[in-house]
């Protein structure tokens, strides 16, 4: 009887974790924003999960730094209220957004360490969803915009009077707020699929063509920069793997591999002849014009203004909240490093970089290359206001940080020492 009772309790716990986990993922990838403020509908579920599972996340290295970061963010928001009370509402919104952003990591990491999960198919469906909307954008911008407003009504607040057909300044931004964000995310997603998951040749060809199509639609110079860096890193990693294996390549010929190879060849024969025609379309011409006319000097001038006007010694311990103020005026630094230092202080910035961008011990270097496009986007834009994007980034960080996930779906761990450390940690999680 006691065994049956314990199994019932465990089953309920499993159902709770599974429900919260998949609701958060589906919301992050596919569902709309709340109409009156750009937050996910799943955000309250994060705090419900925290109430029930808060004690279970204390074993993670990120937990104590997160608590300190939370204190610094709250204090910085209070400082912002004293210095600029007119921005209190937006500073509180940012505080809630960023707190929730980190909670996504703990929800995802806990579940992935405890239960079976494979992210690859979800990522491929998300990629396909992004491509379909990009097709609508290329065919008719006004139709795309109407579809987009179903997911994100706030995206039309500042430009809802624009006639989108033939409008040069309108760029593809998926259902998010900023066109650059989806460009960086797609670079990271494709690099993750290629380096972290077992993908067929057809999947690689499909994802590469899809990525290039999305980048052209986004007209994002930073996106193309990220693509170039990502391609270079992938080639270097591939050459390194060949050298390590003494150029010995194992080819596993299976019926399904041959089928996917045939699909890839057919796709290339169908797509390649159409590329010159596509490059003559309005969207492609606008994208190439943006690349030619953008030298990057505008970003440098913005950063110089921040450096000249901000005394960073005043921001060692705390900042002034999520609304960036430079010279007493609201100002976008177009740089996540400056944004976080001014908003929450240098100590908070170091903690943020530790949680987001450090390579975990258990993660092979190749399987953390996907974070590079995110780092580029964080550096030349900000990205942090796109909470759904950050949720997806933290999902991939959780997958890349879990030894359980890496051993089952990735290329394995680096060495026996990492295996031992990871196994001991996983045992503590389960207990």
Rosetta blueprint (number, residue, H / E / L):
1 X L
2 X H
3 X H
4 X H
5 X H
6 X H
7 X H
8 X H
9 X H
10 X H
11 X H
12 X H
13 X H
14 X H
15 X H
16 X H
17 X H
18 X H
19 X H
20 X H
21 X H
22 X H
23 X H
24 X H
25 X H
26 X H
27 X H
28 X H
29 X H
30 X H
31 X L
32 X L
33 X E
34 X L
35 X L
36 X L
37 X L
38 X L
39 X L
40 X E
41 X L
42 X L
43 X H
44 X H
45 X H
46 X H
47 X H
48 X H
49 X H
50 X H
51 X H
52 X H
53 X H
54 X H
55 X H
56 X H
57 X H
58 X L
59 X L
60 X L
61 X H
62 X H
63 X H
64 X H
65 X H
66 X H
67 X H
68 X H
69 X H
70 X H
71 X H
72 X H
73 X H
74 X H
75 X H
76 X H
77 X H
78 X H
79 X H
80 X H
81 X H
82 X H
83 X H
84 X L
85 X H
86 X H
87 X H
88 X H
89 X H
90 X H
91 X H
92 X H
93 X H
94 X H
95 X H
96 X H
97 X H
98 X H
99 X H
100 X H
101 X H
102 X H
103 X H
104 X H
105 X H
106 X H
107 X H
108 X H
109 X H
110 X H
111 X H
112 X H
113 X H
114 X H
115 X L
116 X L
117 X L
118 X L
119 X L
120 X H
121 X H
122 X H
123 X H
124 X H
125 X H
126 X H
127 X H
128 X H
129 X H
130 X H
131 X H
132 X H
133 X H
134 X H
135 X H
136 X H
137 X H
138 X H
139 X H
140 X L
141 X H
142 X H
143 X H
144 X H
145 X H
146 X H
147 X H
148 X H
149 X H
150 X H
151 X H
152 X L
153 X H
154 X H
155 X H
156 X H
157 X L
158 X L
159 X L
160 X L
161 X L
162 X L
163 X L
164 X L
165 X L
166 X L
167 X L
168 X L
169 X L
170 X L
171 X L
172 X L
173 X L
174 X L
175 X L
176 X L
177 X L
178 X L
179 X H
180 X H
181 X H
182 X H
183 X H
184 X H
185 X H
186 X H
187 X H
188 X H
189 X H
190 X H
191 X H
192 X H
193 X H
194 X H
195 X H
196 X H
197 X L
198 X L
199 X L
200 X L
201 X H
202 X H
203 X H
204 X H
205 X H
206 X H
207 X H
208 X H
209 X H
210 X H
211 X H
212 X H
213 X H
214 X H
215 X H
216 X H
217 X H
218 X H
219 X L
220 X L
221 X H
222 X H
223 X H
224 X H
225 X H
226 X H
227 X H
228 X H
229 X H
230 X H
231 X H
232 X H
233 X H
234 X H
235 X H
236 X H
237 X H
238 X H
239 X H
240 X H
241 X H
242 X H
243 X H
244 X H
245 X L
246 X L
247 X L
248 X L
249 X L
250 X L
251 X L
252 X L
253 X L
254 X L
255 X H
256 X H
257 X H
258 X H
259 X H
260 X H
261 X H
262 X H
263 X H
264 X H
265 X H
266 X H
267 X H
268 X H
269 X H
270 X H
271 X H
272 X H
273 X L
274 X L
275 X H
276 X H
277 X H
278 X H
279 X L
280 X L
281 X L
282 X H
283 X H
284 X H
285 X H
286 X H
287 X H
288 X H
289 X H
290 X H
291 X H
292 X H
293 X H
294 X L
295 X L
296 X L
297 X H
298 X H
299 X H
300 X H
301 X H
302 X H
303 X H
304 X H
305 X H
306 X H
307 X H
308 X H
309 X H
310 X L
311 X L
312 X H
313 X H
314 X H
315 X H
316 X L
317 X L
318 X L
319 X L
320 X L
321 X L
322 X L
323 X L
324 X L
325 X E
326 X E
327 X L
328 X L
329 X E
330 X E
331 X L
332 X L
333 X L
334 X L
335 X L
336 X H
337 X H
338 X H
339 X H
340 X H
341 X H
342 X H
343 X H
344 X H
345 X L
346 X H
347 X H
348 X H
349 X H
350 X H
351 X H
352 X H
353 X H
354 X H
355 X H
356 X H
357 X H
358 X L
359 X L
360 X L
361 X L
362 X L
363 X L
364 X L
365 X H
366 X H
367 X H
368 X H
369 X L
370 X L
371 X H
372 X H
373 X H
374 X H
375 X H
376 X H
377 X H
378 X H
379 X H
380 X H
381 X L
382 X L
383 X L
384 X L
385 X L
386 X L
387 X H
388 X H
389 X H
390 X H
391 X H
392 X H
393 X H
394 X H
395 X H
396 X H
397 X H
398 X H
399 X H
400 X H
401 X H
402 X L
403 X H
404 X H
405 X H
406 X H
407 X H
408 X H
409 X H
410 X L
411 X L
412 X L
413 X L
414 X L
415 X L
416 X H
417 X H
418 X H
419 X H
420 X H
421 X H
422 X H
423 X H
424 X H
425 X H
426 X H
427 X H
428 X H
429 X H
430 X H
431 X L
